[in-house]
Amino acid sequence: QYTHNNNRLSSDFESRIERCHRIASELLNTERTYVKVLHLIDQEFQFKTDQENRAHHLFPNEVIQGMFANIKSIYKLHHDFLLPQLEERMAQWDTNSKIGMDN
């Protein structure tokens, strides 16, 4: 019975590690998608909105600037810091299978 319980504990631990890896992989994929969307908003949508607003005078320029005021800094935070950190952690998953910091 000891061997049976030991095998079950080992199997439970392995499935837990696999679940953690799947969750971490999903976080990485979600972060990559988020960075792409932020880039699209920053580079494409903001430009087109500003261009349309200048052509049709829908809003004061300050409104358009206010709508996109923080996009560039949010994009840079995720693109330059969070995404690379997560990618690095996932690349080292076999030797350090966690995302959070040590306590």
C-alpha positions in Angstrom: 0.0 0.0 0.0 2.9 2.4 0.7 4.1 2.0 -2.9 0.6 2.6 -4.2 0.2 5.7 -2.2 3.6 6.9 -3.2 2.8 6.4 -6.9 -0.5 8.3 -6.5 1.3 11.2 -4.8 3.9 11.2 -7.6 1.2 11.2 -10.2 -0.8 13.9 -8.4 2.4 16.0 -8.2 3.1 15.5 -12.0 -0.4 16.4 -13.0 -0.2 19.5 -10.8 3.1 20.5 -12.5 1.5 20.0 -15.9 -1.6 22.1 -15.0 0.8 24.9 -13.7 2.6 24.7 -17.0 -0.6 24.9 -19.1 -1.7 27.9 -17.0 1.6 29.6 -17.3 1.6 29.0 -21.1 -1.9 30.5 -21.4 -0.7 33.5 -19.5 2.2 33.9 -21.9 0.0 33.6 -24.9 -2.5 36.1 -23.5 0.3 38.5 -22.7 1.6 38.2 -26.3 -1.8 38.9 -27.7 -2.3 41.8 -25.3 1.0 43.4 -26.5 0.0 43.0 -30.1 -3.4 44.7 -29.5 -1.7 47.5 -27.5 0.7 48.0 -30.4 -2.2 48.0 -32.9 -4.0 50.7 -30.8 -0.9 52.7 -30.4 0.3 52.6 -34.0 -2.7 52.1 -36.1 -6.0 53.0 -34.4 -4.7 56.2 -32.8 -3.3 57.4 -36.1 -6.5 56.7 -38.0 -8.7 58.2 -35.3 -6.6 61.4 -35.3 -6.6 61.5 -39.1 -10.4 61.1 -39.3 -10.9 63.6 -36.6 -8.8 66.2 -38.4 -10.8 65.6 -41.6 -14.2 65.7 -40.0 -13.7 67.7 -36.8 -15.7 65.3 -34.7 -13.9 66.1 -31.4 -11.5 68.7 -30.0 -7.9 67.5 -30.4 -7.5 67.3 -26.7 -10.2 64.6 -26.5 -8.4 62.4 -28.9 -5.1 63.0 -27.1 -6.8 62.1 -23.8 -8.3 58.9 -25.2 -4.8 57.6 -26.0 -2.8 59.4 -23.3 -1.5 56.2 -21.6 -1.4 53.7 -24.4 2.2 54.2 -25.3 3.4 53.8 -21.7 1.2 50.8 -21.1 2.5 49.2 -24.3 6.1 49.9 -23.3 5.6 48.4 -19.9 4.2 45.2 -21.3 6.4 45.0 -24.3 9.7 46.0 -22.7 9.3 44.5 -19.2 6.4 42.1 -18.5 6.4 40.0 -21.7 10.2 39.5 -21.8 10.2 38.5 -18.1 7.4 36.0 -18.7 9.1 34.6 -21.8 12.4 34.2 -19.9 10.6 32.4 -17.1 8.8 30.0 -19.5 12.1 29.3 -21.3 13.5 28.2 -17.9 10.4 26.2 -16.9 12.2 22.9 -16.6 14.6 24.2 -14.0 12.2 26.7 -12.2 8.6 25.7 -12.7 6.9 28.8 -11.3 6.1 32.4 -12.3 5.9 34.2 -9.0 8.7 35.3 -6.8 10.1 33.2 -3.9 8.8 33.9 -0.4 
